[in-house]
Amino acid sequence: MSSHDDLLKEKMQTLSKLRNQKVIVTERMEQAYLKVPREEFVLEKHKDRAYIDTPLPILSNQTISAIHMVMIYVSPSCADPQIGQKVLEVGAGSGYNAAMFAEMVAPEGVDNPGHVYAIEIIPELVEFAKSNIERTGYSDRVTIIASDGGSGYLAEQPFDIISVAAASKKVPPPLLEQLTINGKLIIPCGRMFYQELLIIEKQPDGSFSERNLGGVAFVPLTGKYG
Ligand SMILES: C[S@@+](CC[C@H](N)C(=O)[O-])C[C@H]1O[C@@H](n2cnc3c(N)ncnc32)[C@H](O)[C@@H]1O
């Protein structure tokens, strides 16, 4: 079997596992998972491991998140992304999570596509994410921005979803300010090596509700709010 066939086989095996584990729970999630080629978002030397459900090293000592974690973010019980929505992803890394959000808010052929703005603070990773997003054909739906994502992205706020892929000790206030009414902020909050994944939703009266999806372990958010 060619390595392409091996990858496809492993991709389908992981899909089946994630369905059984009730991580992938909708047809739209399944389609998004099948569409985004994770092998194009990992380093060449890790390509044959692209569909193992684990974080993998990328550049600058950072990681692409495990597949189940990316799928949890786009699930109905977490960000619940809908077609047409505007998403801010903080911590673009490889660009994989941004592409997954793009498949959820702007799948090909819809009349009202949404858009994903993905911010990355490490210049080498800005270039990595940009080249991965361009090569895989997502440039019309994903914009990679070089900046400190803890401050959000004033030029395009407010956002229906702000998804943070790095752990902060406290919720950065600009991210709350840059949510639409009913907008959701997904953020791992806590200490080094252990955080809780919070979903904070802006209510019509401007107050915030909070849910806790449980323990996770992300690399730290750096910059002004790290
Ligand atoms: C777990 S990785 C994200 C993985 C990424 N979502 C993917 O799909 O590959 C966390 C990323 O957050 C970035 N990061 C940390 N602090 C940041 C900040 N203040 N602003 C923007 N990016 C930040 C790191 O450089 C790293 O690339």
The ligand as an SDF file (V2000), in Angstrom:
LIG
                    3D

 27 29  0  0  0  0  0  0  0  0999 V2000
   -1.4730   24.4790   20.8830 C   0  0  0  0  0  0  0  0  0  0  0  0
   -0.7850   25.6350   19.7460 S   0  0  0  0  0  0  0  0  0  0  0  0
   -2.1440   25.8850   18.6790 C   0  0  0  0  0  0  0  0  0  0  0  0
   -2.3810   24.8550   17.6770 C   0  0  0  0  0  0  0  0  0  0  0  0
   -3.1550   25.3780   16.4850 C   0  0  0  0  0  0  0  0  0  0  0  0
   -4.4710   25.8280   16.8100 N   0  0  0  0  0  0  0  0  0  0  0  0
   -3.1340   24.3840   15.3740 C   0  0  0  0  0  0  0  0  0  0  0  0
   -4.1910   24.0370   14.8470 O   0  0  0  0  0  0  0  0  0  0  0  0
   -2.0330   23.9730   14.9920 O   0  0  0  0  0  0  0  0  0  0  0  0
   -0.8430   27.2130   20.5790 C   0  0  0  0  0  0  0  0  0  0  0  0
   -0.4000   28.3710   19.7180 C   0  0  0  0  0  0  0  0  0  0  0  0
   -0.7060   29.5800   20.4130 O   0  0  0  0  0  0  0  0  0  0  0  0
    0.2820   30.5210   20.0770 C   0  0  0  0  0  0  0  0  0  0  0  0
    0.1990   31.6540   21.0150 N   0  0  0  0  0  0  0  0  0  0  0  0
    0.5670   31.6940   22.3330 C   0  0  0  0  0  0  0  0  0  0  0  0
    0.2990   32.9200   22.8400 N   0  0  0  0  0  0  0  0  0  0  0  0
   -0.2470   33.6540   21.8380 C   0  0  0  0  0  0  0  0  0  0  0  0
   -0.7400   34.9940   21.7460 C   0  0  0  0  0  0  0  0  0  0  0  0
   -0.7030   35.8330   22.7920 N   0  0  0  0  0  0  0  0  0  0  0  0
   -1.2400   35.4190   20.5750 N   0  0  0  0  0  0  0  0  0  0  0  0
   -1.2790   34.5870   19.4860 C   0  0  0  0  0  0  0  0  0  0  0  0
   -0.8270   33.3140   19.5070 N   0  0  0  0  0  0  0  0  0  0  0  0
   -0.3230   32.8530   20.6650 C   0  0  0  0  0  0  0  0  0  0  0  0
    1.5480   29.7060   20.1470 C   0  0  0  0  0  0  0  0  0  0  0  0
    2.6240   30.3430   19.5030 O   0  0  0  0  0  0  0  0  0  0  0  0
    1.1050   28.4030   19.4650 C   0  0  0  0  0  0  0  0  0  0  0  0
    1.3380   28.4370   18.0850 O   0  0  0  0  0  0  0  0  0  0  0  0
  1  2  1  0
  2  3  1  0
  2 10  1  0
  3  4  1  0
  4  5  1  0
  5  6  1  0
  5  7  1  0
  7  8  2  0
  7  9  1  0
 10 11  1  0
 11 12  1  0
 11 26  1  0
 12 13  1  0
 13 14  1  0
 13 24  1  0
 14 15  1  0
 14 23  1  0
 15 16  2  0
 16 17  1  0
 17 18  1  0
 17 23  2  0
 18 19  1  0
 18 20  2  0
 20 21  1  0
 21 22  2  0
 22 23  1  0
 24 25  1  0
 24 26  1  0
 26 27  1  0
M  CHG  2   2   1   9  -1
M  END
$$$$
